[in-house]
């Protein structure tokens, strides 16, 4: 399960729709439109950590819960140049480092 699938699962467990999430974020004085939320959930947009924190706050969870899937080994996540990458193994970390080195 990737982090976006986990995020959708967390939202389902709480009965929160995309519109509910948008409204909860607006109540904090911030804005995240439904299109952006949808693109994040469809894994078409790599959000900044600040955006993920807004989502976590709206869901009343710790940010790490978005990236932590019970019963799966998870090493962590990395933000690089405004994008967040999940790393679940040493080989994934090595592949990510290689990607960063070769693509800048």
C-alpha positions in Angstrom: 0.0 0.0 0.0 1.5 3.4 -0.9 1.0 6.5 1.1 -1.9 7.9 -1.0 -3.8 4.6 -0.6 -3.1 4.8 3.1 -4.4 8.4 3.1 -7.6 7.3 1.4 -8.0 4.5 3.9 -7.6 7.0 6.8 -10.2 9.3 5.3 -12.7 6.3 4.8 -12.2 5.1 8.3 -13.2 8.6 9.5 -16.0 9.0 7.0 -14.3 12.1 5.5 -14.9 12.9 1.8 -12.8 15.2 -0.3 -15.3 18.0 0.3 -15.2 17.4 4.0 -11.5 17.5 4.0 -11.5 20.8 2.0 -14.0 22.3 4.5 -12.0 21.2 7.5 -8.9 22.8 6.0 -10.8 26.0 5.3 -11.9 26.2 8.9 -8.2 26.6 9.9 -7.9 29.6 7.6 -6.1 27.7 4.9 -7.3 26.7 1.5 -6.8 23.5 -0.5 -9.2 23.1 -3.5 -11.0 19.9 -4.3 -9.0 19.4 -7.6 -5.7 19.5 -5.7 -7.1 17.1 -3.1 -8.3 14.8 -5.8 -4.9 14.9 -7.6 -3.1 14.1 -4.4 -5.4 11.1 -3.7 -4.9 9.9 -7.3 -1.2 10.2 -6.9 -1.0 12.8 -9.7 0.4 15.5 -7.5 3.3 15.3 -5.0 2.3 17.7 -2.2 4.7 19.7 -0.1 5.2 18.7 3.5 3.2 21.8 4.6 0.2 20.6 2.5 0.4 17.1 4.0 0.5 18.7 7.5 -2.7 20.6 6.7 -4.3 17.3 5.7 -3.1 15.5 8.8 -4.4 18.3 11.0 -7.7 18.2 9.3 -7.9 14.5 9.9 -6.7 15.0 13.5 -3.8 12.6 13.0 -0.1 12.8 13.3 1.6 13.4 9.9 3.6 10.2 10.2 0.3 8.2 10.1 -0.2 9.0 6.5 3.1 7.2 5.7 2.8 4.4 8.3 1.0 1.3 7.3 0.4 -1.2 10.0 2.1 -4.6 9.4 4.4 -3.2 6.7 8.0 -2.4 7.0 8.5 1.3 6.5 11.8 3.2 6.8 10.4 6.7 6.3 9.8 9.4 3.8 12.0 12.1 2.2 11.2 15.5 0.9 13.4 16.6 -2.0 12.8 19.7 -4.1 9.3 20.1 -2.9 8.2 16.5 -3.5 7.7 13.7 -0.9 9.0 10.2 -1.6 8.1 7.1 0.5 11.0 4.8 1.2 10.2 1.3 2.4 13.5 -0.5 2.0 17.2 0.1 1.6 16.9 -0.8 -2.1 14.2 1.9 -2.6 16.4 4.4 -0.9 19.3 3.5 -3.1 17.1 3.8 -6.2 15.9 7.2 -5.1 19.4 8.5 -4.4 20.5 7.3 -7.9 17.5 9.1 -9.4 18.4 12.3 -7.5 22.0 12.1 -8.7 21.2 11.4 -12.3 18.2 13.8 -12.8 19.3 16.6 -10.5 
